[in-house]
Amino acid sequence: MMLQFDPNSLLSGGGISLLTGNKSGRFSYGYSSFQGKRPSMEDFFETRISEVDGQMVAFFGVFDGHGGSRTAEYLKNNLFKNLSRHPNFIKDTKSAIVEAFRQTDTDFLKEEHNEKKDSGSTASTAVLLGDQLLVANVGDSRVVACRAGSAIPLSIDHKPDRSDERERIQNAGGFVFWAGTWRVGGVLAVSRAFGDQLLKPYVVAEPEIQEEEIDGIEFLIIASDGLWNVVTNKDAVAIVQEIPDAETSARRLTEEAYARGSSDNITCLVVRFEYS
């Protein structure tokens, strides 16, 4: 049976924009964010459309906090600002993303220096620049595209049981062991994150970046693991395919995750492309 939401407790909305680039078209986006069964809300998200050096840029991000909401909220307020101000953002977007992620993490850790509690956050982001899409991921939130009706993962979760991540952590002098699930230092179930001062240099904010042409992508889903823990990439794409409105489909994903027993905060962004 589908569990009913209190409509006042689920935050949702959306918008529409023209695409700049070689092709005329537009995209619409919708978001839905829900505290769910957790005692507090540690998910944040950002949708931002602005002009940088005369080019239209759209930025979408989901930030799933742990150990408190401070890191995720800081990313919402600062990550795109730092990226869009990077001097090479337009001409070398990929390196600008890496440097802006690193700088944002450094700035946050300086600000948090005297805090007694260690907090951290994932970041799954999509940047639309002309006809290009750049997906940058840190942690286990995820970006999935629909192309020709198929679910295409555009990010790979950063989990300590990934052999390359385990090797990187061990080479840095850290360790991974089982404590209910695989954890860095027996503590953290993600292997990359912003913040987490006590687990540096093993837990890094170094993004993995995937570049794609927007052409042929029907929509993107960017969501926290509150969705992905209980809904497969394929199922999520099938749900969104049935609903033409981006906000409605984001809400539907959130409701489905809750109905399937998600015990986490749930945040979903859907970005739909239309070409003329």
Secondary structure, DSSP 8 states (H G I E B T S, - for coil): ------GGGEEEEEEEEE--SSS-EEEEEEEEEE-TTSSS--EEEEEEEEEETTEEEEEEEEEEEESSSHHHHHHHHHHHHHHHTSTTTTTSHHHHHHHHHHHHHHHHHHHTTT-SS--EE-EEEEEEETTEEEEEEESS-EEEEEETTEEEE------TTSHHHHHHHHHTT--EEESSSEEETTTBS-SB-EE-GGGTTTSB---EEEEEESTTEEEEEEE-HHHHTTS-HHHHHHHHHT---HHHHHHHHHHHHHHTT--S-EEEEEEEEEE-
